[in-house]
């Protein structure tokens, strides 16, 4: 069957129920001649007549009965496919490999990962820690999909950067240490 034939499944099914070209054509918002051409294309694709037609009646052939069952299954499967694709678009799934520094694991990622899990529950996160240089190497080697690292002084033109947070650095020393004041 060709893709064009799949488009003829619904008109075929409607006609197989009504057994009246004019009634089906009207219900399908097409002319009787367009419906006739659609059925003829299906019959040519199958190499079998689907209907017996005479001036007074239309009836399904044995091939028509077999094809009706097939068409119903195919259209149901096609609807399921479209629903699954729509659901996939709404909620992506799969694995996301994330390379990051240990500092990022403690400072940036907890809130980010919590939001990610809430928004995209079907995504499995694989976290790899190491220094920033190793995280970027993993990204270039396709061992990671994303990296959370400090912004480099010179950005790599092959990578896209998005700032997640600005973190302040603080010197910490014993309170009695006068060196810190200087």
C-alpha positions in Angstrom: 0.0 0.0 0.0 1.2 3.5 -0.7 0.9 6.5 1.6 -1.8 7.9 -0.8 -3.8 4.7 -0.1 -3.7 5.3 3.6 -5.5 8.5 3.1 -8.3 6.5 1.4 -8.9 4.3 4.5 -11.5 6.5 6.1 -13.5 7.1 3.0 -13.4 3.3 2.3 -14.6 2.6 5.9 -17.4 5.1 5.7 -18.6 3.7 2.4 -18.3 0.1 3.7 -20.8 1.1 6.5 -23.3 3.1 4.4 -22.9 1.2 1.1 -24.1 4.4 -0.6 -21.6 6.6 -2.5 -23.8 9.7 -2.4 -24.4 9.5 1.4 -20.7 8.8 2.2 -19.5 11.5 -0.2 -21.7 14.0 1.5 -20.7 13.0 5.0 -17.0 13.1 4.0 -17.5 16.5 2.3 -16.3 15.3 -1.1 -18.0 14.8 -4.4 -19.3 11.3 -5.3 -16.8 11.2 -8.2 -13.9 12.1 -5.9 -15.0 9.2 -3.6 -15.2 6.9 -6.6 -11.7 7.9 -7.6 -10.4 7.3 -4.1 -11.9 3.8 -4.0 -10.6 3.0 -7.4 -7.0 4.0 -6.3 -7.3 1.6 -3.3 -8.6 -1.2 -5.6 -5.7 -0.6 -8.0 -3.2 -0.6 -5.2 -4.6 -3.9 -3.9 -5.2 -5.4 -7.2 -8.7 -6.5 -6.0 -12.2 -5.1 -6.3 -13.4 -4.0 -2.8 -17.0 -3.3 -3.8 -19.5 -4.9 -6.2 -21.5 -2.0 -7.8 -24.5 -2.0 -10.0 -27.3 0.5 -10.6 -29.2 -0.5 -7.5 -26.7 -1.5 -4.8 -23.2 -1.5 -3.5 -21.8 -4.4 -1.6 -18.5 -5.4 -0.2 -16.6 -8.2 -1.9 -14.8 -10.8 0.2 -11.6 -8.8 -0.4 -13.5 -5.7 0.8 -14.4 -7.5 4.1 -10.8 -8.5 4.6 -9.6 -5.0 3.8 -12.2 -3.4 6.1 -10.7 -5.2 9.1 -7.2 -4.2 8.0 -8.1 -0.6 7.5 -9.7 -0.4 10.9 -6.6 -1.8 12.5 -4.3 0.5 10.5 -6.2 3.6 11.3 -6.3 2.7 15.0 -2.6 2.1 15.0 -2.0 5.4 13.2 -4.1 7.3 15.8 -2.1 5.6 18.6 1.2 6.6 16.8 0.0 10.2 16.6 -1.0 10.2 20.2 2.4 8.7 21.3 4.3 11.3 19.2 2.2 14.1 20.6 2.9 12.8 24.2 6.6 12.5 23.4 6.7 16.1 22.2 5.0 17.3 25.3 7.2 15.2 27.6 10.6 14.2 26.3 12.2 11.1 27.6 15.6 9.4 27.5 18.9 9.9 29.1 20.7 13.2 29.6 24.4 12.8 30.4 25.6 15.8 32.5 29.3 16.5 33.3 30.0 19.0 36.0 32.4 20.1 38.7 31.9 18.9 42.3 31.3 22.6 43.2 28.4 22.8 40.7 26.9 19.6 42.2 26.6 21.4 45.5 25.8 25.0 44.5 24.0 25.1 41.2 22.6 21.6 40.4 20.2 20.9 43.3 17.7 23.5 42.3 18.2 23.0 38.6 17.8 19.2 38.8 14.7 19.5 41.0 13.1 21.7 38.4 14.2 19.4 35.6 12.7 16.3 37.4 9.5 18.2 38.0 9.2 19.4 34.4 10.6 16.3 32.6 10.0 13.2 34.8 10.8 10.8 32.0 14.3 12.0 31.6 17.0 9.9 33.3 20.0 12.0 34.4 23.4 10.6 34.4 25.8 12.8 36.4 29.6 12.7 36.0 31.8 14.8 38.2 35.3 16.0 37.6 37.2 19.2 37.0 36.0 21.8 34.4 38.6 20.8 31.8 37.6 17.1 32.0 33.9 18.0 31.8 34.6 20.0 28.6 36.7 17.1 27.2 33.7 14.8 27.8 31.5 17.2 26.0 33.8 17.3 23.0 34.2 13.5 23.0 30.4 13.0 23.0 30.6 11.4 26.5 28.4 14.1 27.9 25.4 16.0 26.5 25.9 19.1 28.7 28.5 20.4 31.1 28.1 22.7 34.1 31.4 24.5 34.6 32.7 27.9 35.4 32.5 30.3 32.4 35.9 30.2 30.5 37.9 33.4 29.9 37.8 32.5 26.1 34.6 30.8 25.0 35.0 27.8 22.7 33.2 28.7 19.4 32.0 25.2 19.0 30.0 25.3 22.2 26.9 27.2 23.2 26.9 28.8 26.7 24.0 29.6 29.0 24.7 31.3 32.3 22.9 29.4 35.1 24.1 31.4 38.1 26.7 33.8 39.4 28.4 32.6 42.5 30.5 34.7 44.8 33.9 33.6 46.1 34.6 34.3 49.7 37.9 34.1 51.6 37.5 32.3 54.9 40.2 32.4 57.6 40.3 32.3 61.4 38.9 35.4 63.0 42.2 36.2 64.8 44.2 36.2 61.5 45.2 39.8 60.7 46.5 38.7 57.3 43.0 38.5 56.0 42.4 42.1 56.8 45.4 43.2 54.6 
